[in-house]
Amino acid sequence: MPTPALHLALIGDYNTDVTAHQAIPVALQQAADALGLSVKVQWLATDTLTCTSALHDFDGFWCVPGSPYRDIDGALRAVELLDHPFFVATLFQPERAALKGITPPLAIALLKACQEVSV
């Protein structure tokens, strides 16, 4: 029986000019492939996060670089969920390695952690 896909939210305001925004989905897919997992990645613009109810369906969050966010309060709603175990917020951009075919260890660790609690 196949393992259900991990559902991860990318919290941030997508911009095609931001390299990290291109790299993070690639990094997560590479990590999923390396672990034999399926992953579904969904962008959530900060100005759409007006309540936390929509966030509970995700196995994990990655708060992406590229500030200023359109709505910092929207971004904070995801990381302030007390009953949600996993999120990553990065400034040093390890995901850039994915664009060179190198799977970032941080992406693997996030998916492993999400998998452990979603089983």
N, C-alpha and C positions, 0 to 999 in steps of 0.2 A: 504494500500500500504506500503510495507516494506521500511524502511529508508535505503538509500544506505550506504555501508560500508565506515567508515572513513579510509583513507589511510595514515598511518604514516610511516615515514622513521626513521630507527635507523642508525644514522651516527656514524660510527666507524669500526674498523677492527676486525671482529668476531674472538673470541678465546674461544674454549671450556673450557679452564682452568680458565676463568674469570667468577666467580659466577654471577656477574651483567649481563653478556651477556646471561646467561641462564634465569635469573630472570625477566628482563625487558619485554620480550614478554609474560611471564606468568602474570605479573602485569597488562599489558595492556589488556589482554584477560579477567582477573578477573574484571577489571574496566568496560570493555564493557558489560560483563554479568550482573554486578550490575546495569548498566544503561539501559539495554535492547537494546544495540547497537551492531552493527557488526563492527569489526575492522580488517583491513588487515595491517600486519606489514611487512616491507621490509627492509632488511639490505642493506646499501650502504657503501661499503668500501671507505675509504678516497681517495685512489689512483685512484678511478674511477670517482671522482667528478671533472672533468676537466672543466666543464661549468655549469652554473646555469639552463639551459633550462630544464634539466631532473628533476629538483627539484620542478617545479611549479605545478606538478600534485598531490602533497602531501598536506594533510590537516594539518599536523604538523610534527615536528621533535623532536627526542630525541637524543642528542649528548651523547653517552654512555661513561662511564669511560673505562679505559684500555689503557692509553697512554704509550709510545709515539705512536701517530698515524703514519701510514706509510707516510701520506701526510697531514701535518697540514693545508696547504692552501686549500686542498680539504674540510676538515672539516669546515673551516671558511667560505667557500662559502655558506653553508647552513644557518649559523646564521647571515650572513651579508645581506641576501635578504631583501631589504627595503620594499617590498610590500607583505611580508608574515608575518601573525600576530603571529604565535605561534611556539615556540620551548622551549625545556627544556634541560638543561645541568646540570648534577648532579655529585657531588663528594661524597656526604654523603651516597649514595646508599639506598634510602628508598625502592627500588624494592626488596631487600632481604626478606622483610616481605612476599612477594607473595609466596615464596618457603615454607612458613609455613602456607599457606592458608589465609593470611591476605591481603586484598586488600589495597595497599597504597593510601592514599588520594591524593597524587600528581598525580598518574595515572588517577584517577577519574576526577580531576580538568583539566588535559590536554585534556582528551576526551570531557568533557563538553564544554570547550572553542573552541575546533576544531569543534564540532557539531554546535555551535551557528553561526559560520561564514560560514559553508559549506551548511547550509540550504537555 
